[in-house]
Amino acid sequence: MQTNLAGINLIKSFEGLRLYAYKDSVGVLTIGHGHTKNVRPGMTITQKQAEDFLRADLGYFENAVKKLVRVHLTDNQFAALVSFCFNLGEGNLAKSTLLRKLNAGDTRGAAEEFLKWNKAGGKPLVGLTKRRAAERELFLRP
């Protein structure tokens, strides 16, 4: 299973694209479409490198979702979970009530859990609130 176009577009729309290293809202060095691994201050990349990083990052988070989820997923549910994991990390998905409810067969309850993950540095952020709502919507879309 791979992230569908709706999921990729969701991730790109919220991550944006920057071809130079910058600090995100919690101070993590980031580049491209939300790539954080081995980013150095002053680093620049090309559009192609940004796409390559995104593909590699998607592969990592797709594998994380496959490993953690024990129930059948629709393409949109999978894509929403990859976006969630891409933004928050595998560890947060692993310890989440969202995952626990999903694996227990409570799909609707799991969908509502997306909305609780809208904080960075302990404070709600408008962008995260919008992203979680978009992920929830995608998760519930047939």
N, CA, C and O atoms as a GROMACS GRO file, in nm:
protein
  568
    1MET      N    1   0.085  -0.118   0.000
    1MET     CA    2   0.000   0.000   0.000
    1MET      C    3   0.089   0.124   0.000
    1MET      O    4   0.188   0.130   0.072
    2GLN      N    5   0.052   0.220  -0.082
    2GLN     CA    6   0.127   0.346  -0.091
    2GLN      C    7   0.032   0.464  -0.072
    2GLN      O    8  -0.089   0.451  -0.092
    3THR      N    9   0.087   0.576  -0.035
    3THR     CA   10   0.007   0.696  -0.017
    3THR      C   11  -0.052   0.738  -0.150
    3THR      O   12   0.020   0.752  -0.250
    4ASN      N   13  -0.183   0.760  -0.152
    4ASN     CA   14  -0.249   0.800  -0.276
    4ASN      C   15  -0.225   0.949  -0.304
    4ASN      O   16  -0.168   1.021  -0.221
    5LEU      N   17  -0.270   0.993  -0.420
    5LEU     CA   18  -0.248   1.131  -0.462
    5LEU      C   19  -0.314   1.229  -0.366
    5LEU      O   20  -0.258   1.336  -0.338
    6ALA      N   21  -0.431   1.195  -0.314
    6ALA     CA   22  -0.498   1.284  -0.219
    6ALA      C   23  -0.412   1.304  -0.094
    6ALA      O   24  -0.402   1.415  -0.042
    7GLY      N   25  -0.348   1.197  -0.047
    7GLY     CA   26  -0.261   1.208   0.069
    7GLY      C   27  -0.135   1.288   0.040
    7GLY      O   28  -0.093   1.370   0.121
    8ILE      N   29  -0.075   1.263  -0.076
    8ILE     CA   30   0.046   1.338  -0.113
    8ILE      C   31   0.013   1.487  -0.125
    8ILE      O   32   0.088   1.572  -0.078
    9ASN      N   33  -0.099   1.517  -0.189
    9ASN     CA   34  -0.139   1.658  -0.204
    9ASN      C   35  -0.168   1.723  -0.069
    9ASN      O   36  -0.137   1.840  -0.049
   10LEU      N   37  -0.227   1.647   0.024
   10LEU     CA   38  -0.253   1.700   0.158
   10LEU      C   39  -0.120   1.733   0.226
   10LEU      O   40  -0.102   1.842   0.281
   11ILE      N   41  -0.028   1.639   0.223
   11ILE     CA   42   0.102   1.661   0.285
   11ILE      C   43   0.172   1.782   0.223
   11ILE      O   44   0.220   1.870   0.295
   12LYS      N   45   0.176   1.788   0.092
   12LYS     CA   46   0.242   1.900   0.024
   12LYS      C   47   0.176   2.033   0.058
   12LYS      O   48   0.244   2.134   0.077
   13SER      N   49   0.043   2.034   0.066
   13SER     CA   50  -0.027   2.160   0.092
   13SER      C   51   0.005   2.214   0.232
   13SER      O   52   0.013   2.335   0.251
   14PHE      N   53   0.022   2.125   0.329
   14PHE     CA   54   0.051   2.172   0.464
   14PHE      C   55   0.200   2.189   0.490
   14PHE      O   56   0.239   2.277   0.566
   15GLU      N   57   0.283   2.108   0.429
   15GLU     CA   58   0.428   2.121   0.449
   15GLU      C   59   0.484   2.236   0.367
   15GLU      O   60   0.583   2.299   0.408
   16GLY      N   61   0.423   2.265   0.253
   16GLY     CA   62   0.477   2.367   0.164
   16GLY      C   63   0.605   2.316   0.099
   16GLY      O   64   0.637   2.198   0.108
   17LEU      N   65   0.676   2.405   0.036
   17LEU     CA   66   0.803   2.370  -0.029
   17LEU      C   67   0.901   2.484  -0.007
   17LEU      O   68   0.876   2.598  -0.047
   18ARG      N   69   1.010   2.450   0.056
   18ARG     CA   70   1.120   2.546   0.071
   18ARG      C   71   1.247   2.476   0.029
   18ARG      O   72   1.278   2.367   0.077
   19LEU      N   73   1.320   2.539  -0.059
   19LEU     CA   74   1.442   2.480  -0.112
   19LEU      C   75   1.565   2.520  -0.030
   19LEU      O   76   1.678   2.496  -0.072
   20TYR      N   77   1.542   2.580   0.084
   20TYR     CA   78   1.650   2.619   0.176
   20TYR      C   79   1.611   2.574   0.317
   20TYR      O   80   1.493   2.565   0.350
   21ALA      N   81   1.710   2.546   0.399
   21ALA     CA   82   1.686   2.501   0.536
   21ALA      C   83   1.625   2.614   0.619
   21ALA      O   84   1.664   2.730   0.609
   22TYR      N   85   1.527   2.576   0.701
   22TYR     CA   86   1.462   2.671   0.790
   22TYR      C   87   1.420   2.596   0.917
   22TYR      O   88   1.415   2.473   0.919
   23LYS      N   89   1.390   2.671   1.022
   23LYS     CA   90   1.341   2.609   1.145
   23LYS      C   91   1.188   2.613   1.143
   23LYS      O   92   1.127   2.716   1.118
   24ASP      N   93   1.128   2.496   1.171
   24ASP     CA   94   0.983   2.489   1.174
   24ASP      C   95   0.929   2.554   1.303
   24ASP      O   96   1.005   2.616   1.377
   25SER      N   97   0.800   2.539   1.327
   25SER     CA   98   0.736   2.610   1.439
   25SER      C   99   0.788   2.568   1.576
   25SER      O  100   0.767   2.639   1.675
   26VAL      N  101   0.854   2.452   1.585
   26VAL     CA  102   0.912   2.410   1.713
   26VAL      C  103   1.065   2.406   1.707
   26VAL      O  104   1.129   2.347   1.794
   27GLY      N  105   1.122   2.469   1.603
   27GLY     CA  106   1.267   2.485   1.597
   27GLY      C  107   1.346   2.373   1.530
   27GLY      O  108   1.468   2.369   1.540
   28VAL      N  109   1.277   2.281   1.461
   28VAL     CA  110   1.345   2.171   1.393
   28VAL      C  111   1.389   2.216   1.254
   28VAL      O  112   1.308   2.268   1.177
   29LEU      N  113   1.517   2.196   1.220
   29LEU     CA  114   1.565   2.229   1.087
   29LEU      C  115   1.494   2.142   0.983
   29LEU      O  116   1.490   2.019   0.996
   30THR      N  117   1.440   2.207   0.881
   30THR     CA  118   1.354   2.143   0.782
   30THR      C  119   1.388   2.196   0.645
   30THR      O  120   1.439   2.308   0.631
   31ILE      N  121   1.361   2.116   0.542
   31ILE     CA  122   1.384   2.158   0.404
   31ILE      C  123   1.288   2.082   0.313
   31ILE      O  124   1.233   1.979   0.352
   32GLY      N  125   1.268   2.132   0.193
   32GLY     CA  126   1.182   2.064   0.097
   32GLY      C  127   1.037   2.064   0.144
   32GLY      O  128   0.985   2.166   0.187
   33HIS      N  129   0.974   1.946   0.134
   33HIS     CA  130   0.835   1.927   0.179
   33HIS      C  131   0.835   1.867   0.319
   33HIS      O  132   0.781   1.758   0.339
   34GLY      N  133   0.894   1.936   0.416
   34GLY     CA  134   0.891   1.888   0.554
   34GLY      C  135   0.997   1.785   0.588
   34GLY      O  136   0.983   1.714   0.688
   35HIS      N  137   1.102   1.776   0.510
   35HIS     CA  138   1.210   1.680   0.536
   35HIS      C  139   1.298   1.731   0.649
   35HIS      O  140   1.337   1.848   0.650
   36THR      N  141   1.331   1.643   0.746
   36THR     CA  142   1.410   1.686   0.862
   36THR      C  143   1.539   1.607   0.884
   36THR      O  144   1.622   1.647   0.965
   37LYS      N  145   1.556   1.498   0.813
   37LYS     CA  146   1.674   1.413   0.838
   37LYS      C  147   1.799   1.472   0.774
   37LYS      O  148   1.801   1.504   0.655
   38ASN      N  149   1.904   1.486   0.854
   38ASN     CA  150   2.035   1.535   0.808
   38ASN      C  151   2.029   1.674   0.744
   38ASN      O  152   2.106   1.703   0.652
   39VAL      N  153   1.940   1.759   0.790
   39VAL     CA  154   1.933   1.897   0.739
   39VAL      C  155   2.032   1.982   0.818
   39VAL      O  156   2.039   1.974   0.941
   40ARG      N  157   2.109   2.062   0.745
   40ARG     CA  158   2.210   2.148   0.807
   40ARG      C  159   2.176   2.295   0.784
   40ARG      O  160   2.115   2.328   0.682
   41PRO      N  161   2.215   2.382   0.874
   41PRO     CA  162   2.193   2.526   0.852
   41PRO      C  163   2.258   2.569   0.722
   41PRO      O  164   2.369   2.528   0.690
   42GLY      N  165   2.189   2.652   0.646
   42GLY     CA  166   2.241   2.703   0.519
   42GLY      C  167   2.223   2.608   0.401
   42GLY      O  168   2.258   2.644   0.288
   43MET      N  169   2.171   2.491   0.424
   43MET     CA  170   2.153   2.390   0.319
   43MET      C  171   2.050   2.436   0.217
   43MET      O  172   1.948   2.494   0.252
   44THR      N  173   2.079   2.410   0.089
   44THR     CA  174   1.983   2.435  -0.017
   44THR      C  175   1.971   2.308  -0.102
   44THR      O  176   2.065   2.229  -0.110
   45ILE      N  177   1.855   2.291  -0.166
   45ILE     CA  178   1.831   2.175  -0.252
   45ILE      C  179   1.756   2.219  -0.377
   45ILE      O  180   1.710   2.333  -0.386
   46THR      N  181   1.745   2.129  -0.472
   46THR     CA  182   1.668   2.155  -0.594
   46THR      C  183   1.526   2.100  -0.575
   46THR      O  184   1.498   2.028  -0.480
   47GLN      N  185   1.440   2.136  -0.668
   47GLN     CA  186   1.302   2.083  -0.668
   47GLN      C  187   1.306   1.930  -0.677
   47GLN      O  188   1.230   1.862  -0.608
   48LYS      N  189   1.393   1.876  -0.761
   48LYS     CA  190   1.404   1.730  -0.775
   48LYS      C  191   1.448   1.666  -0.644
   48LYS      O  192   1.394   1.562  -0.604
   49GLN      N  193   1.544   1.726  -0.577
   49GLN     CA  194   1.588   1.672  -0.447
   49GLN      C  195   1.474   1.675  -0.346
   49GLN      O  196   1.459   1.583  -0.266
   50ALA      N  197   1.394   1.782  -0.348
   50ALA     CA  198   1.279   1.791  -0.257
   50ALA      C  199   1.182   1.676  -0.284
   50ALA      O  200   1.130   1.616  -0.190
   51GLU      N  201   1.156   1.646  -0.410
   51GLU     CA  202   1.067   1.535  -0.446
   51GLU      C  203   1.128   1.400  -0.404
   51GLU      O  204   1.058   1.312  -0.356
   52ASP      N  205   1.259   1.387  -0.422
   52ASP     CA  206   1.327   1.263  -0.381
   52ASP      C  207   1.319   1.244  -0.229
   52ASP      O  208   1.292   1.133  -0.182
   53PHE      N  209   1.342   1.351  -0.154
   53PHE     CA  210   1.330   1.344  -0.009
   53PHE      C  211   1.188   1.306   0.031
   53PHE      O  212   1.167   1.222   0.119
   54LEU      N  213   1.090   1.368  -0.035
   54LEU     CA  214   0.950   1.338  -0.002
   54LEU      C  215   0.920   1.190  -0.028
   54LEU      O  216   0.857   1.125   0.056
   55ARG      N  217   0.963   1.137  -0.140
   55ARG     CA  218   0.940   0.996  -0.172
   55ARG      C  219   1.002   0.905  -0.066
   55ARG      O  220   0.940   0.808  -0.021
   56ALA      N  221   1.124   0.935  -0.026
   56ALA     CA  222   1.192   0.855   0.076
   56ALA      C  223   1.121   0.866   0.210
   56ALA      O  224   1.101   0.766   0.279
   57ASP      N  225   1.082   0.987   0.248
   57ASP     CA  226   1.012   1.007   0.374
   57ASP      C  227   0.878   0.935   0.374
   57ASP      O  228   0.840   0.873   0.473
   58LEU      N  229   0.806   0.943   0.262
   58LEU     CA  230   0.679   0.871   0.252
   58LEU      C  231   0.699   0.722   0.272
   58LEU      O  232   0.623   0.657   0.343
   59GLY      N  233   0.802   0.666   0.209
   59GLY     CA  234   0.830   0.524   0.224
   59GLY      C  235   0.851   0.486   0.369
   59GLY      O  236   0.800   0.384   0.416
   60TYR      N  237   0.926   0.567   0.440
   60TYR     CA  238   0.951   0.540   0.582
   60TYR      C  239   0.820   0.540   0.662
   60TYR      O  240   0.794   0.447   0.739
   61PHE      N  241   0.738   0.644   0.643
   61PHE     CA  242   0.615   0.655   0.721
   61PHE      C  243   0.507   0.558   0.675
   61PHE      O  244   0.423   0.515   0.754
   62GLU      N  245   0.509   0.522   0.549
   62GLU     CA  246   0.417   0.416   0.502
   62GLU      C  247   0.449   0.285   0.573
   62GLU      O  248   0.359   0.214   0.616
   63ASN      N  249   0.576   0.253   0.584
   63ASN     CA  250   0.616   0.131   0.655
   63ASN      C  251   0.578   0.136   0.802
   63ASN      O  252   0.538   0.036   0.860
   64ALA      N  253   0.590   0.253   0.863
   64ALA     CA  254   0.553   0.269   1.003
   64ALA      C  255   0.404   0.241   1.022
   64ALA      O  256   0.364   0.170   1.113
   65VAL      N  257   0.322   0.299   0.934
   65VAL     CA  258   0.177   0.277   0.944
   65VAL      C  259   0.144   0.130   0.922
   65VAL      O  260   0.063   0.073   0.996
   66LYS      N  261   0.206   0.068   0.823
   66LYS     CA  262   0.183  -0.076   0.797
   66LYS      C  263   0.218  -0.161   0.919
   66LYS      O  264   0.151  -0.259   0.949
   67LYS      N  265   0.324  -0.123   0.987
   67LYS     CA  266   0.371  -0.198   1.104
   67LYS      C  267   0.276  -0.181   1.223
   67LYS      O  268   0.253  -0.277   1.297
   68LEU      N  269   0.222  -0.062   1.241
   68LEU     CA  270   0.143  -0.032   1.360
   68LEU      C  271  -0.005  -0.068   1.349
   68LEU      O  272  -0.068  -0.105   1.448
   69VAL      N  273  -0.060  -0.057   1.229
   69VAL     CA  274  -0.204  -0.079   1.212
   69VAL      C  275  -0.230  -0.227   1.186
   69VAL      O  276  -0.166  -0.290   1.102
   70ARG      N  277  -0.327  -0.281   1.260
   70ARG     CA  278  -0.358  -0.424   1.249
   70ARG      C  279  -0.495  -0.451   1.187
   70ARG      O  280  -0.542  -0.564   1.189
   71VAL      N  281  -0.559  -0.349   1.133
   71VAL     CA  282  -0.689  -0.366   1.068
   71VAL      C  283  -0.678  -0.323   0.922
   71VAL      O  284  -0.584  -0.253   0.883
   72HIS      N  285  -0.773  -0.366   0.842
   72HIS     CA  286  -0.776  -0.326   0.701
   72HIS      C  287  -0.802  -0.176   0.691
   72HIS      O  288  -0.885  -0.122   0.764
   73LEU      N  289  -0.730  -0.110   0.601
   73LEU     CA  290  -0.749   0.033   0.578
   73LEU      C  291  -0.790   0.059   0.434
   73LEU      O  292  -0.747  -0.013   0.343
   74THR      N  293  -0.872   0.161   0.413
   74THR     CA  294  -0.897   0.209   0.278
   74THR      C  295  -0.774   0.290   0.235
   74THR      O  296  -0.689   0.324   0.317
   75ASP      N  297  -0.766   0.320   0.107
   75ASP     CA  298  -0.655   0.403   0.058
   75ASP      C  299  -0.653   0.538   0.128
   75ASP      O  300  -0.546   0.589   0.162
   76ASN      N  301  -0.770   0.598   0.148
   76ASN     CA  302  -0.776   0.730   0.212
   76ASN      C  303  -0.741   0.724   0.360
   76ASN      O  304  -0.677   0.815   0.412
   77GLN      N  305  -0.782   0.618   0.429
   77GLN     CA  306  -0.745   0.603   0.569
   77GLN      C  307  -0.593   0.589   0.581
   77GLN      O  308  -0.530   0.652   0.667
   78PHE      N  309  -0.535   0.507   0.493
   78PHE     CA  310  -0.390   0.489   0.495
   78PHE      C  311  -0.319   0.622   0.470
   78PHE      O  312  -0.225   0.657   0.542
   79ALA      N  313  -0.364   0.696   0.370
   79ALA     CA  314  -0.302   0.825   0.336
   79ALA      C  315  -0.312   0.924   0.451
   79ALA      O  316  -0.216   0.995   0.480
   80ALA      N  317  -0.427   0.928   0.518
   80ALA     CA  318  -0.444   1.020   0.631
   80ALA      C  319  -0.350   0.984   0.745
   80ALA      O  320  -0.292   1.072   0.809
   81LEU      N  321  -0.334   0.855   0.770
   81LEU     CA  322  -0.243   0.811   0.877
   81LEU      C  323  -0.097   0.839   0.841
   81LEU      O  324  -0.018   0.872   0.929
   82VAL      N  325  -0.062   0.825   0.715
   82VAL     CA  326   0.076   0.857   0.673
   82VAL      C  327   0.102   1.006   0.692
   82VAL      O  328   0.209   1.045   0.739
   83SER      N  329   0.005   1.090   0.657
   83SER     CA  330   0.021   1.234   0.677
   83SER      C  331   0.038   1.267   0.825
   83SER      O  332   0.125   1.346   0.862
   84PHE      N  333  -0.044   1.205   0.910
   84PHE     CA  334  -0.036   1.224   1.055
   84PHE      C  335   0.104   1.185   1.104
   84PHE      O  336   0.168   1.260   1.178
   85CYS      N  337   0.149   1.069   1.063
   85CYS     CA  338   0.279   1.015   1.104
   85CYS      C  339   0.393   1.102   1.049
   85CYS      O  340   0.491   1.128   1.119
   86PHE      N  341   0.380   1.146   0.925
   86PHE     CA  342   0.478   1.232   0.860
   86PHE      C  343   0.499   1.358   0.943
   86PHE      O  344   0.612   1.404   0.960
   87ASN      N  345   0.391   1.413   0.994
   87ASN     CA  346   0.396   1.538   1.068
   87ASN      C  347   0.436   1.520   1.213
   87ASN      O  348   0.508   1.602   1.269
   88LEU      N  349   0.389   1.413   1.275
   88LEU     CA  350   0.406   1.396   1.419
   88LEU      C  351   0.505   1.288   1.459
   88LEU      O  352   0.549   1.282   1.574
   89GLY      N  353   0.540   1.201   1.365
   89GLY     CA  354   0.636   1.095   1.394
   89GLY      C  355   0.570   0.963   1.429
   89GLY      O  356   0.457   0.958   1.477
   90GLU      N  357   0.643   0.857   1.403
   90GLU     CA  358   0.598   0.721   1.428
   90GLU      C  359   0.565   0.698   1.576
   90GLU      O  360   0.466   0.632   1.608
   91GLY      N  361   0.648   0.753   1.664
   91GLY     CA  362   0.628   0.733   1.807
   91GLY      C  363   0.496   0.788   1.857
   91GLY      O  364   0.430   0.726   1.940
   92ASN      N  365   0.458   0.904   1.808
   92ASN     CA  366   0.330   0.962   1.850
   92ASN      C  367   0.212   0.880   1.799
   92ASN      O  368   0.114   0.863   1.871
   93LEU      N  369   0.221   0.830   1.677
   93LEU     CA  370   0.114   0.742   1.630
   93LEU      C  371   0.109   0.615   1.715
   93LEU      O  372   0.002   0.570   1.754
   94ALA      N  373   0.225   0.559   1.744
   94ALA     CA  374   0.232   0.433   1.819
   94ALA      C  375   0.168   0.444   1.956
   94ALA      O  376   0.105   0.348   2.002
   95LYS      N  377   0.181   0.558   2.023
   95LYS     CA  378   0.128   0.572   2.158
   95LYS      C  379  -0.009   0.638   2.162
   95LYS      O  380  -0.061   0.666   2.270
   96SER      N  381  -0.068   0.665   2.046
   96SER     CA  382  -0.192   0.742   2.041
   96SER      C  383  -0.317   0.659   2.068
   96SER      O  384  -0.324   0.540   2.041
   97THR      N  385  -0.415   0.728   2.124
   97THR     CA  386  -0.548   0.670   2.139
   97THR      C  387  -0.609   0.648   2.001
   97THR      O  388  -0.688   0.555   1.983
   98LEU      N  389  -0.573   0.731   1.904
   98LEU     CA  390  -0.618   0.713   1.766
   98LEU      C  391  -0.586   0.571   1.718
   98LEU      O  392  -0.673   0.501   1.668
   99LEU      N  393  -0.462   0.529   1.735
   99LEU     CA  394  -0.420   0.395   1.691
   99LEU      C  395  -0.490   0.287   1.773
   99LEU      O  396  -0.534   0.186   1.718
  100ARG      N  397  -0.500   0.308   1.902
  100ARG     CA  398  -0.565   0.209   1.988
  100ARG      C  399  -0.710   0.188   1.945
  100ARG      O  400  -0.757   0.074   1.934
  101LYS      N  401  -0.782   0.298   1.921
  101LYS     CA  402  -0.922   0.287   1.878
  101LYS      C  403  -0.932   0.222   1.741
  101LYS      O  404  -1.018   0.138   1.718
  102LEU      N  405  -0.844   0.262   1.650
  102LEU     CA  406  -0.847   0.205   1.515
  102LEU      C  407  -0.825   0.055   1.520
  102LEU      O  408  -0.900  -0.022   1.459
  103ASN      N  409  -0.722   0.012   1.591
  103ASN     CA  410  -0.691  -0.130   1.599
  103ASN      C  411  -0.799  -0.210   1.673
  103ASN      O  412  -0.809  -0.332   1.658
  104ALA      N  413  -0.880  -0.140   1.753
  104ALA     CA  414  -0.992  -0.206   1.822
  104ALA      C  415  -1.118  -0.208   1.735
  104ALA      O  416  -1.221  -0.261   1.776
  105GLY      N  417  -1.109  -0.152   1.614
  105GLY     CA  418  -1.223  -0.153   1.522
  105GLY      C  419  -1.314  -0.032   1.534
  105GLY      O  420  -1.419  -0.029   1.470
  106ASP      N  421  -1.276   0.067   1.614
  106ASP     CA  422  -1.356   0.189   1.632
  106ASP      C  423  -1.308   0.297   1.535
  106ASP      O  424  -1.237   0.390   1.573
  107THR      N  425  -1.348   0.282   1.410
  107THR     CA  426  -1.302   0.373   1.305
  107THR      C  427  -1.350   0.516   1.331
  107THR      O  428  -1.272   0.610   1.317
  108ARG      N  429  -1.475   0.533   1.368
  108ARG     CA  430  -1.530   0.667   1.394
  108ARG      C  431  -1.459   0.732   1.513
  108ARG      O  432  -1.424   0.850   1.508
  109GLY      N  433  -1.437   0.656   1.617
  109GLY     CA  434  -1.365   0.708   1.733
  109GLY      C  435  -1.223   0.746   1.698
  109GLY      O  436  -1.172   0.848   1.745
  110ALA      N  437  -1.158   0.666   1.615
  110ALA     CA  438  -1.022   0.697   1.570
  110ALA      C  439  -1.021   0.828   1.492
  110ALA      O  440  -0.932   0.910   1.509
  111ALA      N  441  -1.120   0.846   1.406
  111ALA     CA  442  -1.127   0.968   1.324
  111ALA      C  443  -1.134   1.092   1.413
  111ALA      O  444  -1.072   1.194   1.383
  112GLU      N  445  -1.209   1.084   1.521
  112GLU     CA  446  -1.223   1.200   1.611
  112GLU      C  447  -1.093   1.231   1.684
  112GLU      O  448  -1.071   1.345   1.724
  113GLU      N  449  -1.008   1.134   1.700
  113GLU     CA  450  -0.880   1.154   1.769
  113GLU      C  451  -0.783   1.243   1.691
  113GLU      O  452  -0.698   1.308   1.752
  114PHE      N  453  -0.795   1.248   1.558
  114PHE     CA  454  -0.707   1.336   1.479
  114PHE      C  455  -0.709   1.477   1.535
  114PHE      O  456  -0.604   1.542   1.547
  115LEU      N  457  -0.829   1.525   1.569
  115LEU     CA  458  -0.847   1.665   1.607
  115LEU      C  459  -0.776   1.703   1.736
  115LEU      O  460  -0.754   1.821   1.762
  116LYS      N  461  -0.740   1.605   1.816
  116LYS     CA  462  -0.673   1.632   1.944
  116LYS      C  463  -0.524   1.661   1.929
  116LYS      O  464  -0.459   1.704   2.024
  117TRP      N  465  -0.471   1.638   1.811
  117TRP     CA  466  -0.326   1.653   1.787
  117TRP      C  467  -0.296   1.784   1.713
  117TRP      O  468  -0.235   1.783   1.606
  118ASN      N  469  -0.339   1.894   1.771
  118ASN     CA  470  -0.325   2.024   1.704
  118ASN      C  471  -0.230   2.119   1.777
  118ASN      O  472  -0.235   2.240   1.756
  119LYS      N  473  -0.144   2.065   1.862
  119LYS     CA  474  -0.055   2.150   1.941
  119LYS      C  475   0.092   2.130   1.904
  119LYS      O  476   0.134   2.021   1.866
  120ALA      N  477   0.166   2.238   1.916
  120ALA     CA  478   0.312   2.234   1.903
  120ALA      C  479   0.367   2.315   2.019
  120ALA      O  480   0.325   2.428   2.042
  121GLY      N  481   0.461   2.257   2.091
  121GLY     CA  482   0.513   2.324   2.209
  121GLY      C  483   0.404   2.347   2.313
  121GLY      O  484   0.412   2.442   2.391
  122GLY      N  485   0.301   2.260   2.314
  122GLY     CA  486   0.193   2.269   2.411
  122GLY      C  487   0.084   2.368   2.377
  122GLY      O  488  -0.012   2.382   2.453
  123LYS      N  489   0.096   2.437   2.264
  123LYS     CA  490  -0.002   2.540   2.227
  123LYS      C  491  -0.071   2.503   2.097
  123LYS      O  492  -0.006   2.460   2.002
  124PRO      N  493  -0.205   2.519   2.092
  124PRO     CA  494  -0.276   2.493   1.966
  124PRO      C  495  -0.227   2.588   1.857
  124PRO      O  496  -0.207   2.707   1.880
  125LEU      N  497  -0.208   2.534   1.738
  125LEU     CA  498  -0.169   2.615   1.623
  125LEU      C  499  -0.278   2.604   1.516
  125LEU      O  500  -0.331   2.496   1.490
  126VAL      N  501  -0.310   2.716   1.455
  126VAL     CA  502  -0.414   2.719   1.352
  126VAL      C  503  -0.381   2.622   1.239
  126VAL      O  504  -0.468   2.549   1.194
  127GLY      N  505  -0.255   2.622   1.194
  127GLY     CA  506  -0.216   2.534   1.084
  127GLY      C  507  -0.233   2.387   1.120
  127GLY      O  508  -0.278   2.308   1.036
  128LEU      N  509  -0.199   2.349   1.242
  128LEU     CA  510  -0.215   2.210   1.285
  128LEU      C  511  -0.362   2.174   1.301
  128LEU      O  512  -0.403   2.063   1.270
  129THR      N  513  -0.441   2.268   1.349
  129THR     CA  514  -0.585   2.244   1.361
  129THR      C  515  -0.645   2.218   1.223
  129THR      O  516  -0.727   2.127   1.207
  130LYS      N  517  -0.605   2.297   1.125
  130LYS     CA  518  -0.654   2.278   0.988
  130LYS      C  519  -0.604   2.146   0.929
  130LYS      O  520  -0.678   2.076   0.860
  131ARG      N  521  -0.478   2.113   0.956
  131ARG     CA  522  -0.422   1.988   0.902
  131ARG      C  523  -0.494   1.867   0.960
  131ARG      O  524  -0.531   1.775   0.887
  132ARG      N  525  -0.514   1.866   1.092
  132ARG     CA  526  -0.582   1.752   1.154
  132ARG      C  527  -0.725   1.738   1.102
  132ARG      O  528  -0.773   1.627   1.082
  133ALA      N  529  -0.793   1.850   1.079
  133ALA     CA  530  -0.929   1.844   1.023
  133ALA      C  531  -0.925   1.787   0.881
  133ALA      O  532  -1.012   1.708   0.844
  134ALA      N  533  -0.826   1.826   0.802
  134ALA     CA  534  -0.813   1.773   0.665
  134ALA      C  535  -0.779   1.624   0.668
  134ALA      O  536  -0.831   1.548   0.586
  135GLU      N  537  -0.693   1.582   0.759
  135GLU     CA  538  -0.660   1.440   0.772
  135GLU      C  539  -0.783   1.360   0.814
  135GLU      O  540  -0.809   1.252   0.761
  136ARG      N  541  -0.859   1.413   0.908
  136ARG     CA  542  -0.981   1.347   0.953
  136ARG      C  543  -1.078   1.332   0.837
  136ARG      O  544  -1.136   1.226   0.816
  137GLU      N  545  -1.095   1.440   0.761
  137GLU     CA  546  -1.186   1.437   0.646
  137GLU      C  547  -1.142   1.330   0.545
  137GLU      O  548  -1.224   1.253   0.496
  138LEU      N  549  -1.013   1.327   0.515
  138LEU     CA  550  -0.961   1.227   0.422
  138LEU      C  551  -0.980   1.085   0.479
  138LEU      O  552  -1.019   0.994   0.406
  139PHE      N  553  -0.954   1.068   0.606
  139PHE     CA  554  -0.970   0.938   0.672
  139PHE      C  555  -1.114   0.887   0.659
  139PHE      O  556  -1.135   0.767   0.641
  140LEU      N  557  -1.211   0.976   0.668
  140LEU     CA  558  -1.353   0.938   0.662
  140LEU      C  559  -1.408   0.929   0.519
  140LEU      O  560  -1.518   0.877   0.497
  141ARG      N  561  -1.331   0.980   0.422
  141ARG     CA  562  -1.378   0.976   0.282
  141ARG      C  563  -1.368   0.834   0.227
  141ARG      O  564  -1.263   0.771   0.234
  142PRO      N  565  -1.481   0.784   0.169
  142PRO     CA  566  -1.478   0.647   0.112
  142PRO      C  567  -1.380   0.633  -0.003
  142PRO      O  568  -1.367   0.525  -0.061
   0.00000   0.00000   0.00000
